[in-house]
Amino acid sequence: MRSFSRRLSLAITALVAGACLTATGDAKASGYLTARFGSDHGTPAMPNTYAVYFNPAALGGTTGTTITGDVAVLLRWAQYKRGADALSPSDPNSKNNPDYVNANTGKGNLLNLLALPFLGVNTDFGGSKYFRAGYAVYVPFGGLATWDRLDAPNSNAPGTVDRVQRWHNISGQILAIYNTFAFAVKVHPRLTIGANFSPIFHSVSTVRARNPDGSDDTTSTGNLIEGRSLLEASGFNVSAGLGVYWEPTDSLRLGLSYTSQPGFGQTKLSGDLTTQLGASAPGKTAVEFTQTYPDVIRFGAAGKLNEKWELRGDFEFVRWSVFDKQCVYAKGTTCDAASDGRVPDNSGVILNIPRNWDNAIGLRMGPAYQLSEDVELFGSLGFTTPAVPKETIDASTIDAFRLYGTLGGRFSLSKHIALGASYNHIYFVDVNTDGKSIQNIPNKPASSPEGRNYNASRSPSADGRYRSQIGFVNVNVAYTF
């Protein structure tokens, strides 16, 4: 037992060290919900290290102590095409200015190579009949994008070097790095309950074009007025989860889990907003940044059809409807923006981005085939519904009905080591907003009597056509002792 405890201590020490390196390095992810580690082995009904996040109760089906390292290497492509319908000048006559029109219409393109890591350990404490535990570090929520630049920008509007999507995103990242501790108790040989607890480090760093009135004006009377804003902020909160894992028969596994919102509600970050408007000198303001992530319900099942075939499936419900806005305001004040975007006079709100996302669901199903004692082949098809409505979609939050496809295998290289590898593809159905964007708040134009009270919530229209695809290779290795 002393030898086991020493080995477990060394394993956890190594994982914590790796977590620190990951948290301070260039951890990258694509999309706001990025929990795709483990490929088809990351579900609420699969007893492995990934259960630390997906369903802590599923640790009840594990034996021994396992260290798992996992990485998904992604190639993400995206495109935003902005037409004349999206033009949002402060003066409607600007639409007759070819320099202005050319500076604000066309295509923005993105091609990014990203890496999404997961590192974890789980144990049965040397063969305990009742108790299991685990720890993992990973990024279930996050986004990173760096858009292509033009080689030859419009000479009369130098900001066009950052392309037409610049009013919503030039480059940036939003990360939620979880350090999760999970515990499970087998209340019956076939039934386990579990819980987890996650300290979370949040960080955001984004650059976008910005004008005080929310327009996409580039110049005025020959003077440059297009500006830039850089938001850098960080914060800390916690999350928790509960789960149930049941093996009603030798050939059927069922798992159900609930994961709370980070911070059990709103997430607040503190940092600085650096702004430069036109040719003026940049200024820095101490700010706070708030947004609200969702909670998630997951259900999974895996049933053996015979000695060779197993059918697996999982379902998730993500309560994105709580993600109503992203708000930047002066430190020491509050985000007092109304639901329609109105900001009172003398408010500390600097930038309020209405989101008003929708709840989303996802479903995945597929078979696994035991080719031999040491080789398992698997594949699946799935979909998720979009969380982002056409009214508030923009280049920083590209979303659509998604189709997923996976092909892979798991290979036992020895008694202690298993290797998994798969190719996964995510196809986003094209989105055409059809003139529905409300980012410029057209019913309260800046020129109207009360329009100025909406300028902090106003951005240039994000109307247009959005396209995106992601292909990624997932590779993982598990060492069991």
Number of C-alpha atoms within 10 A of each C-alpha: 8 7 8 13 12 10 14 21 12 11 17 18 12 11 21 17 10 14 22 12 12 19 19 8 9 11 19 21 28 23 19 19 15 15 19 18 24 24 26 26 19 22 32 36 33 25 23 30 32 29 33 32 35 30 37 37 35 38 33 32 23 19 20 14 24 24 24 23 21 22 21 25 18 22 17 19 17 19 20 25 19 21 18 14 13 18 23 23 22 15 12 9 8 16 15 9 9 10 16 20 18 16 22 28 20 16 16 22 20 16 17 17 16 18 18 24 22 24 23 30 26 30 26 21 18 15 13 12 15 15 18 29 25 27 26 27 27 26 27 22 21 23 21 21 26 16 22 16 17 14 8 9 15 15 11 15 21 15 23 23 17 21 23 28 27 24 27 22 21 23 18 19 21 23 24 24 23 26 24 22 22 25 23 28 21 23 13 12 12 15 18 25 24 26 23 25 22 23 17 22 19 21 19 21 18 21 22 20 27 28 24 16 23 27 22 27 25 26 16 11 6 9 12 18 22 24 22 20 19 19 23 23 21 19 17 17 18 18 20 21 25 23 25 25 31 23 20 11 9 9 13 17 23 21 28 26 28 23 23 19 20 25 18 16 16 15 18 19 20 22 20 20 24 16 22 19 18 18 11 11 8 13 11 13 15 16 24 26 27 17 18 20 23 21 20 19 21 23 23 25 22 24 19 17 12 9 9 13 17 18 18 25 22 23 20 21 19 21 19 21 17 20 21 17 19 17 23 27 25 21 16 9 12 16 20 16 24 13 11 11 21 20 23 14 9 7 16 20 23 18 23 26 19 24 23 20 21 18 17 18 19 18 19 21 19 19 19 21 18 16 12 10 9 13 16 18 19 22 21 20 18 18 19 19 18 21 24 23 19 23 20 22 28 26 24 21 16 23 24 22 17 19 19 18 18 21 18 20 20 21 17 16 11 10 10 11 16 18 19 21 21 21 19 23 19 18 17 22 16 16 19 15 18 12 14 16 21 20 24 27 21 13 9 19 19 22 11 10 9 12 17 21 21 24 25 25 27 30 27 26 29 31 28 25 17 24 19 22 18 19 18 21 19 23 22 21 18 20 16 16 15
